[in-house]
Every structure is written in structure tokens, then in C-alpha cells.
Amino acid sequence: MSINRRDFLKIAGAAAAGSVITGALTSCKKPDVEAESVFYSTQKPDLSKYDKYYFVQVNADKCQKCGTCRKHCPTGIINGSETEPYKVLDNAGCVFCGQCLINCPYGAIDEKVSFIDEIFKAAKDADKVVVAMPAPSVRYSLGEPFGMKPGTHVGGKMDAALRKLGFDIIWDNQFGADLTIMEEGTELIGRITKNENPLPQFTSCCPAWVKFVESFYPELIPNLSTSKSPIGMIAPMAKTYGAANRKVDPAKMYTVGIFPCIAKKFECMRPEMNSSGFQDTDASIDTRELAYMIKKRGIDFLSLNDERPDSLLGESTGAGTIFGVNGGVMEAALRFAYEAVSGQKLNAVDFTAVRGMDGVRSASVKIPNGPEVKVCVIAGLKNAKPVIDEVKAGKSPYHFIEVMTCPGGCVNGGGQPLDPEDRLVENFFGKNPLAGS
């Protein structure tokens, strides 16, 4: 059996900095998965305004009552028994991470929201300018459904495939990641040096984590960074600065986010994501859906010559690239803060202390001419409670805390390719279209 991505996680994202982030999920601190979640059992949220957004559901006809979904659910919102099929108890408490979906061994979790047909229709509309905005992690996993080794970088082929699918412009979401880092890093410096807003500062780029805080710990909302996520940055720029530069009527621009994540669909549908004067992101798909679209159109992915994203909003740095791996947001922010505060250029850009797949990882970084910054990286939402409890009690030693809902980070997101060797791949697309056939 070939190694699968969930144990691979040697994402090449740090290659731009001259190194590779390594680690496997087997090194994580594992929670007691048999116990009921302390989150949902003690604090049931009121998020009735989100009740209409059902992104994942258990298919009762396929459910084998094994309980795997409950073991991987970070909020305890899925439950059942040996006699009753599992189900989502209350959609308001679901953070839409999709860990239940990618870990179900029977293909019994369905993804319920898809924009595929709408995107195909937009691509055929001569009156629309269709813009693709792929996230960093997608280019390291899109090759899997086409038989390529997990972690292979296929960014060039991805861009070529997107153009063959009818996308008029490709503006890279890694550009948005760079913007997020500059904003988040600047905010962190202000919080530390000028007491602007409370410490510690939590990252805000993971929509499942943000929804979790809103649902279960609203008192910690002031601790979330006020910075938008990468898609929250680049999408409105596409319909303002980008549209003006390309002389495109923003009302005719149709923007598509491409993510390793189901929760990103929820984020882009949130009504406040309209700072461009329009819905910033018109549609969202995940890596699985992009692979399906490529196969549906009969594109020979493996034979494609590499292409590049479009200029203007298509360039990015290595800091944006590592966003999709656990510790990557923290490392990128530290790089920015180090140079911004010290006035010195980093000779070695790697902060290896924040890398790794441990459930909770901490480090301390001394910035010349500045403070010693204490940071914490949380891999997987189930590992967050002890750190959250410290923050609530006013006993947290940290200045900055990164939380990624999915163990390992976005590379292991709920929208990533399904491993045909360890599960039955059947979902709303039809019988097994994404297993490398």
C-alpha cells in the first residue's frame, strides 16, 4: 500500500524557504476520542442564523454505525449508536471542517453544497469574466486523483487546467496569504508594543476555528486577529483594484475560490463578505471538486504543460506558500514581525521551533530591538481546550496562538482528495469519479 497523504504531510510548502516541513499525524497528542466532546456537551451555541447552511450530512442509508465520524468531530456535534445511524445533532454547532467526511471508511458523509454546475455555466457565459483564486494547499494535493505522489507540487498544471476549464483570469490566493500576514503581523506588533486589543492574539484565517469561537467562546472574539483570511483579502481586491486594472465591470466578474476546505464555502457565503460592494467570492469549490471538473471535461492533466497565474494579483512569496501547513501562519507572521521590529533582514528565514505535528507546540522567539515573543501552535481543534482555558483564566503565557482545525493544517482539510485505498469513494458526484480512474 502506498503512503497516504494523512501520514505523508511532508508538504513542499517550505521549499521556497529552502527546507521541508516534516511530520506525521502519528506524532500528534491524541485526545480521548471515546469521550464525549467537552465543547458541545457544556456549551450549546445559538447560531440560528446559520441553520440554513448545511455543508455535511451523514447518509443514513450508507452509515455502518462505526462511530468514526464522532471520533474525528472536534465539537461532538455528530452522534449515534450501534443501533442508530449517526447524524449531525445541530447544524449550528457544526464548524464544517469535514474531518468526518474524509475519515469515514464507508463514504457515508455527503458534501451538500456544490457550485460546480454554476461555475460551468459561468465559464460559458461570454458576458462574464471568470476568475480563479486557488489556495496554497490545493497545488500540493490536486495531483493525487490523477495518480501522482502525495505532496507533489502541480501548480503549473493546475493553472493550465483552470484555463482549459474556461477561467479567464487566475489570481493566486497565495497573494492574499501574503496580505494576511502583513496585516496580522502588524496587528500583533501593535498588541504587544502599544497594548492595542487583548493578548494573546489568535489567528483568524481558519473559518472553522473562527466559527468555533463564535459558537462556543464568544467572549474570546476580541482575541481573534481582526485580519481577514487570504480569500477575504484577495476576493474584494479582485473586484476593485483587479477589475479596474483589467478594465472589467466588477458586476460582470465571477470569482471562484478553490480550497482544501469545506468550511471556506461557508466563509465565502457569509453576508458580511461584501466589502467590494458585491459578494466578494461568488462560488467556492474544494480540491475534490476541481479534480472532478478536470475529469468531467476530459482534460489529460498529466500531459499539461506548466503555466503561471496572471500578473497583478498572481505573485506571492514563500511566506504565503507555507500557509497551508500547521505552523505555517505562525512562521510567516514571525518572519514579518522580526524584520518589521528589528529593522534587520533575516539571514535564515526558518523558524523551525513552530513546525511539527504535535497537538500543542510552543516556542519563544527573541526579536532584536524588540520583545521576546511567546507563541503557541495548535494542530487540530480537539487539542485547543487546555490552551483556551488558560486564556479565559487570564493565565496564558502566550502573545500569539495559531489554531488550525484540521490536524496537520489545510493540507489535511476536509475538501482534499479521498484516499481510494482506505475508504469507499462514493459521494454526490457519483460512483468513484475521483479515485484516480
Beta strands, then each sheet from edge to edge (+ up, - down):
strand 1: 56-58
strand 2: 78-79
strand 3: 87-88
strand 4: 109-111
strand 5: 129-134
strand 6: 169-170
strand 7: 201-202
strand 8: 253-259
strand 9: 283-286
strand 10: 360-366
strand 11: 372-379
strand 12: 400-404
strand 13: 426-427
strand 14: 430-431
sheet 1: 1+ 4-
sheet 2: 2+ 3-
sheet 3: 6+ 5+ 8+ 9+
sheet 4: 7+ 12+ 11+ 10-
sheet 5: 13+ 14-
end
